[in-house]
Amino acid sequence: MSDDHREEFWDRLEDVRAGMLEVGGAFLPMSHSVEPEDGNLWFITAKGTQMAEAGAKNSDARYIVSDSAHGLHAEVKGRLEISNDRAKLDQVWSAIAASWFEEGKDDPDLVLLRFKPSLAEVWLGPESGLHFLYELLKSKMSKSKPDYGEKFSLRFG
């Protein structure tokens, strides 16, 4: 694993809009905010949700991303926790979050979650369909395996 792998992972994840966050065997689609500087992913949810309850207990969680358009497929394991960091909420607030919370960032139902990654299994593929097609055709012509990217593990923390 190299710093280049880590940087490529964060760069591609920043372009992806959503994934599936899993806690206690339940998967929910979630939109994330990427903050490579602090090494975390951030989610906004509502009080009483399974995600908020998991964050209150500092539960283990997984975040699954599969985005062919950006050539990123990853399983990220880590821990969820509730954050009361108002500055971070201001930083990660988005139009998507605003559509769920009528009172905006001051909505009493809003919960900010920090996902602290510990381990990721990452598959980087071509970032374009044309490159994918090229590799497929090249493999047929040369009778070799196509190069669809690379797989690596990342450790965080």
FENTA-V23589 format. One record per pair of residues at least 24 apart in sequence whose C-alpha atoms are under 8 Angstrom apart, sorted by the first residue. I is the first residue (numbers start at 0). GAP is how many residues later the second one is. Records with the same first field share a line. If there is no record, write none. Layout:
I = GAP ; GAP
This chain:
0 = 151 ; 152 ; 153
4 = 147
5 = 148
8 = 63 ; 113
9 = 24 ; 26
11 = 58 ; 59 ; 60
12 = 59
14 = 55
15 = 51 ; 54
17 = 47
18 = 44 ; 45 ; 46 ; 47
19 = 43 ; 44 ; 45
20 = 40 ; 41 ; 42 ; 43
21 = 39 ; 40 ; 41 ; 42
22 = 27 ; 28 ; 31 ; 36 ; 37 ; 38 ; 39
23 = 37
32 = 59
38 = 77 ; 78 ; 117 ; 118
39 = 74 ; 75 ; 76 ; 77
40 = 73 ; 74 ; 75 ; 76
41 = 50 ; 70 ; 71 ; 72 ; 73
42 = 69 ; 70 ; 71 ; 72
43 = 53 ; 66 ; 67 ; 68 ; 69
44 = 65 ; 66 ; 67 ; 68
45 = 63 ; 64 ; 65
46 = 62 ; 63 ; 64
51 = 30 ; 59 ; 61
53 = 26 ; 27
54 = 25 ; 26 ; 27 ; 58 ; 59
55 = 25 ; 26
56 = 24
57 = 24
67 = 57 ; 58 ; 59
68 = 58 ; 59 ; 60
69 = 55 ; 56 ; 57 ; 58
70 = 52 ; 53 ; 54 ; 55 ; 56 ; 57
71 = 50 ; 51 ; 52 ; 53
72 = 49 ; 50 ; 51 ; 52
73 = 46 ; 47 ; 48 ; 49
74 = 45 ; 46 ; 47
75 = 41 ; 42 ; 43 ; 44 ; 45
76 = 40 ; 41 ; 42 ; 43
77 = 37 ; 38 ; 39 ; 40 ; 41
78 = 36 ; 37 ; 38 ; 39
79 = 33 ; 34 ; 35 ; 36
80 = 32 ; 33 ; 34
81 = 29 ; 30 ; 31 ; 32
82 = 28 ; 29 ; 30 ; 31
83 = 28
116 = 39 ; 40
117 = 37 ; 38 ; 39
118 = 34 ; 35 ; 36 ; 37
119 = 33 ; 34 ; 35
120 = 30 ; 31 ; 32 ; 33
121 = 29 ; 30 ; 31 ; 32
122 = 26 ; 27 ; 28 ; 29
123 = 24 ; 25 ; 26 ; 27
124 = 24 ; 25
